[in-house]
Amino acid sequence: MTFQTPWWLLALLVVAALVALYVVLQLRRKAYAARFTNVALLGSLVPKRPGWRRHLAFSIVALGLVALVVSLATPSTEVRVPRERATVVMAVDVSLSMQAKDIEPNRFEAMKTAATEFVDVLPARINLGLVSFAGTATTLVPPTTDRDAVTGAIQRLDLAESTAIGEAVFASLTAIDNFQAALDAPEDKLPPARIVLLSDGSNTVGRKATQAIDAARAAGVPVSTIAFGTDYGTLDLEGETVPVPVDRATLKDIADQTGGSYHEAASAAELQEVYADLGSQIGYTTQPKDISTWFVRAGVLLALVGAALSLLWTNRLV
């Protein structure tokens, strides 16, 4: 919880002073009673006081004052709200290594299932595009709010040779640029953009990952990466077993250098969790919500309860 006008909290010193004054008055009453030599006569002259109940009533009123003072400081809490606008391009690896069966039923099918769920996670107003890459990178669906178009393209993905991670980033940046250019809005009014890149291998063809990092940083577009697969994945190519381990270092470097987030997924379930987490990060933002009314209600209620108890038990407000 934070306070938008915290200087009002200084008024708590006034409440503290009232409490201190109350304590002093109670001590003076005790001192006066102690000076009265005939205790029996004092008991007959002064009606029996409510004792602890009097203190309880004052404590409740004091708490009510504290709540009211806190409300003046405009307390707020962070709440998660869907983004009104954003542009996301999902770049998915369709190289032959995605046939590896270290993830059930295989990397490729698990990736398609999780990617489809990612489409469902994003709020409807976010524009989502799809880029596939193997030896080259292709924009299959430019950023759009048409979720069916993206989902259909995911289901039609085909495998191909080689892995061009750098080209995937460049193609994604181009898709974002084209979309933003069509908006015809000032640069400072353009919606935020991000690339989500999933791959299981090293960059083997096309422009280097370092070039892609420079381009993404220049464009101010974070690239979040997912290293998908295990270190023990293999392919059977014409009777020969070929290892296809995940290149975590390259993917982590891309994320770190561009301001994105890096994730690892060694199973279909983990991949789905990563996509859900990314969808939450991208699709929602936090905003302060004024909760001062909660404290006003609590303060008024406590003050009324304290006053009522005081009147009930002592026939006075304090």
C-alpha positions as a printed Julia matrix, in Angstrom:
318×3 Matrix{Float64}:
   0.0     0.0     0.0
   1.24    3.47   -0.86
   0.03    6.99   -0.07
  -0.54    9.66   -2.69
  -0.61   12.51   -0.13
   1.51   11.1     2.71
   1.95   14.44    4.52
  -1.55   14.0     5.95
  -0.1    11.17    8.06
   1.45   13.87   10.25
  -2.07   14.32   11.64
  -1.54   11.01   13.41
   0.57   13.0    15.84
  -2.6    14.79   16.9
  -4.29   11.46   17.55
  -1.25   10.34   19.52
  -1.45   13.54   21.57
  -5.13   12.87   22.35
  -4.28    9.35   23.51
  -1.47   10.71   25.66
  -3.86   13.29   27.17
  -6.36   10.55   27.93
  -3.71    8.5    29.71
  -2.63   11.54   31.76
  -6.23   12.22   32.81
  -6.68    8.62   33.9
  -3.51    8.76   35.97
  -4.69   12.0    37.62
  -7.98   10.33   38.54
  -6.11    7.48   40.18
  -3.89    9.92   42.05
  -6.93   11.83   43.32
  -8.58    8.6    44.49
  -5.41    7.62   46.34
  -5.41   10.96   48.24
  -8.96   10.43   49.46
  -8.29    8.98   52.94
 -11.68    7.45   53.58
 -11.88    4.86   50.8
 -15.16    3.41   52.06
 -16.8     6.82   52.02
 -15.41    7.47   48.5
 -17.03    4.28   47.3
 -20.4     5.36   48.64
 -20.16    8.86   47.18
 -18.82    8.02   43.72
 -20.8     5.56   41.62
 -18.98    2.49   40.4
 -17.11    3.22   37.2
 -17.15    0.88   34.18
 -13.38    0.32   34.46
 -11.85   -1.39   31.44
 -14.98   -0.84   29.35
 -14.39    2.92   29.47
 -10.88    2.41   28.09
 -12.15    0.03   25.41
 -14.67    2.58   24.15
 -12.0     5.28   23.94
  -9.61    2.88   22.15
 -12.21    2.12   19.5
 -12.83    5.83   18.92
  -9.07    6.43   18.69
  -8.74    3.69   16.09
 -11.55    5.32   14.13
  -9.65    8.62   14.16
  -6.51    6.83   12.94
  -8.46    5.31   10.04
  -9.92    8.7     9.09
  -6.48   10.33    9.15
  -5.07    7.55    6.97
  -7.9     8.12    4.49
  -6.78   11.75    4.13
  -3.37   10.49    2.96
  -5.14    8.84   -0.02
  -3.95    5.25    0.41
  -3.76    3.2    -2.77
  -2.93   -0.33   -3.75
  -1.71   -1.82   -7.01
  -4.35   -3.64   -9.05
  -3.91   -5.59  -12.27
  -5.85   -4.32  -15.26
  -5.82   -5.46  -18.89
  -3.72   -3.37  -21.25
  -5.78   -1.24  -23.55
  -3.19   -1.47  -26.33
  -0.03   -3.42  -27.1
   1.62   -5.13  -30.05
   3.08   -8.6   -29.64
   4.76  -10.79  -32.23
   5.23  -14.45  -31.41
   8.19  -16.0   -33.28
   8.19  -19.8   -33.24
  10.96  -22.17  -34.27
   9.89  -24.72  -36.9
  13.32  -26.21  -37.57
  13.68  -29.98  -37.92
  15.09  -30.28  -34.4
  11.57  -29.58  -33.13
  10.77  -33.2   -34.05
  12.76  -34.38  -31.03
  10.65  -36.5   -28.7
  12.28  -35.53  -25.41
   9.01  -33.67  -24.81
   5.75  -35.57  -25.3
   4.5   -36.14  -27.95
   7.33  -34.09  -29.48
   8.65  -30.55  -29.23
   6.73  -29.35  -32.26
   3.27  -30.52  -31.19
   3.79  -29.39  -27.6
   4.86  -25.97  -28.87
   1.76  -25.6   -31.03
  -0.53  -26.51  -28.14
   1.09  -24.03  -25.78
   1.22  -21.3   -28.42
  -2.5   -21.7   -28.98
  -3.11  -21.29  -25.26
  -0.93  -18.17  -25.29
  -3.25  -16.69  -27.91
  -6.18  -17.26  -25.57
  -4.41  -15.71  -22.58
  -3.83  -12.29  -24.16
  -6.62   -9.71  -23.73
  -8.72   -9.17  -26.83
  -7.47   -5.63  -27.54
  -3.82   -6.63  -27.85
  -2.63   -7.01  -31.43
  -0.85  -10.33  -31.92
   1.26  -11.39  -34.89
   2.95  -14.69  -35.78
   6.36  -15.29  -37.34
   7.73  -18.76  -38.09
  11.4   -19.4   -38.7
  13.7   -22.19  -39.79
  16.24  -21.42  -42.52
  14.36  -18.16  -43.13
  11.78  -16.18  -41.2
   8.27  -15.52  -42.5
   5.5   -13.32  -41.14
   2.48  -15.6   -41.27
   0.07  -13.21  -39.58
   0.74   -9.48  -39.13
  -0.33   -8.02  -35.75
  -4.09   -8.26  -35.45
  -6.86   -8.73  -32.93
  -8.22  -11.6   -35.05
  -7.33  -14.52  -32.77
  -8.75  -17.1   -35.16
  -6.27  -16.04  -37.83
  -3.32  -16.59  -35.47
  -4.67  -19.87  -34.11
  -5.28  -21.19  -37.62
  -1.75  -20.25  -38.72
  -0.28  -22.07  -35.7
  -2.11  -25.25  -36.64
  -0.79  -25.04  -40.23
   2.89  -24.73  -39.25
   5.34  -27.0   -41.11
   8.9   -28.0   -40.28
  11.92  -26.99  -42.35
  15.71  -27.1   -42.18
  18.13  -24.8   -40.28
  17.53  -22.2   -37.58
  17.62  -18.46  -38.25
  17.04  -16.86  -34.85
  18.49  -13.54  -35.93
  16.23  -13.41  -38.97
  13.24  -14.19  -36.75
  13.92  -11.1   -34.64
  14.37   -8.92  -37.73
  11.15  -10.23  -39.3
   9.28   -9.59  -36.05
  10.62   -6.04  -35.85
   9.54   -5.43  -39.45
   6.04   -6.69  -38.68
   5.87   -4.33  -35.71
   7.18   -1.39  -37.74
   4.66   -1.97  -40.53
   1.81   -2.2   -38.07
   2.81    0.92  -36.18
   3.32    2.86  -39.43
  -0.28    2.06  -40.37
  -1.49    3.58  -37.11
  -0.29    7.01  -38.25
   0.29    8.17  -34.67
   3.1    10.17  -33.03
   5.95    7.99  -31.82
   5.26    8.75  -28.17
   1.64    7.64  -28.64
   2.41    4.24  -30.19
   1.44    1.18  -28.15
   4.26   -0.76  -26.48
   5.61   -3.72  -28.44
   7.3    -6.97  -27.53
   8.59  -10.09  -29.25
   8.13  -13.55  -27.75
  10.62  -15.96  -29.32
  10.62  -19.71  -28.82
  13.48  -21.87  -30.02
  15.36  -25.04  -29.15
  18.57  -24.56  -31.09
  21.49  -22.36  -32.05
  21.46  -19.73  -34.76
  22.82  -21.58  -37.8
  22.02  -19.32  -40.77
  21.22  -15.69  -41.53
  22.15  -12.64  -39.53
  23.8   -13.16  -36.18
  21.99  -12.98  -32.88
  24.17  -10.01  -31.89
  22.87   -8.06  -34.89
  19.31   -8.88  -33.89
  20.02   -7.69  -30.34
  21.32   -4.36  -31.64
  18.27   -3.92  -33.87
  15.81   -4.73  -31.07
  17.56   -2.36  -28.67
  17.54    0.41  -31.26
  13.8    -0.1   -31.77
  13.15   -0.25  -28.02
  11.43   -3.63  -28.35
  12.14   -6.22  -25.62
  12.56   -9.81  -26.78
  11.38  -12.44  -24.32
  12.8   -15.87  -25.1
  11.88  -19.42  -24.23
  14.49  -22.17  -24.37
  12.36  -25.18  -25.24
  13.6   -28.73  -24.86
  16.2   -30.69  -22.88
  19.91  -31.34  -23.18
  19.14  -34.92  -24.2
  17.0   -34.39  -27.28
  17.98  -36.35  -30.38
  16.88  -36.74  -33.98
  16.98  -39.83  -36.18
  18.28  -38.61  -39.54
  18.58  -41.44  -42.07
  19.44  -43.92  -39.36
  21.9   -41.64  -37.61
  21.15  -40.3   -34.12
  21.9   -36.59  -33.97
  21.88  -34.73  -30.63
  19.83  -31.52  -30.56
  20.44  -29.87  -27.16
  19.01  -26.47  -26.3
  21.23  -23.42  -26.78
  20.28  -21.61  -23.56
  23.17  -19.15  -23.66
  22.12  -17.47  -26.9
  18.47  -17.17  -25.92
  19.3   -15.84  -22.48
  21.67  -13.27  -23.95
  18.99  -12.02  -26.36
  16.52  -11.56  -23.51
  19.02   -9.95  -21.14
  20.42   -7.55  -23.72
  17.02   -6.35  -24.99
  15.23   -6.02  -21.65
  13.03   -9.06  -22.14
  12.61  -12.07  -19.87
  14.22  -15.48  -20.26
  12.44  -18.75  -19.54
  13.21  -22.44  -19.78
  10.68  -25.14  -20.57
  11.71  -28.78  -20.5
   8.2   -30.2   -20.8
   4.87  -29.41  -22.38
   3.41  -28.49  -18.99
   6.29  -26.11  -18.24
   5.94  -24.53  -21.66
   2.26  -23.89  -21.04
   3.08  -22.28  -17.68
   5.71  -20.06  -19.32
   3.28  -18.91  -22.0
   0.62  -18.2   -19.36
   3.13  -16.19  -17.33
   4.24  -14.23  -20.39
   0.64  -13.59  -21.35
   0.02  -12.17  -17.9
   3.11   -9.94  -18.09
   2.3    -8.62  -21.53
  -1.47   -8.47  -21.36
  -1.82   -6.79  -18.01
  -0.35   -3.84  -16.2
  -0.61   -2.55  -12.65
  -2.25    0.73  -11.74
  -2.78    2.42   -8.37
  -6.33    2.19   -7.02
  -7.54    4.68   -4.43
  -8.78    2.79   -1.35
  -9.29    5.79    0.91
 -13.04    5.11    1.01
 -12.32    1.83    2.83
 -10.6     3.76    5.6
 -13.35    6.41    5.72
 -15.98    3.72    6.22
 -13.87    1.92    8.82
 -13.14    5.18   10.64
 -16.75    6.3    10.78
 -17.92    2.84   11.86
 -15.32    2.6    14.63
 -16.1     6.11   15.86
 -19.84    5.35   16.0
 -19.28    2.02   17.79
 -16.94    3.61   20.3
 -19.32    6.49   20.98
 -22.27    4.13   21.36
 -20.4     1.92   23.84
 -19.25    4.93   25.81
 -22.81    6.25   26.08
 -24.11    2.78   26.99
 -21.55    2.13   29.69
 -20.82    5.62   31.09
 -23.62    7.9    29.85
 -20.89   10.11   28.36
 -18.87   10.2    25.17
 -15.45    9.89   26.83
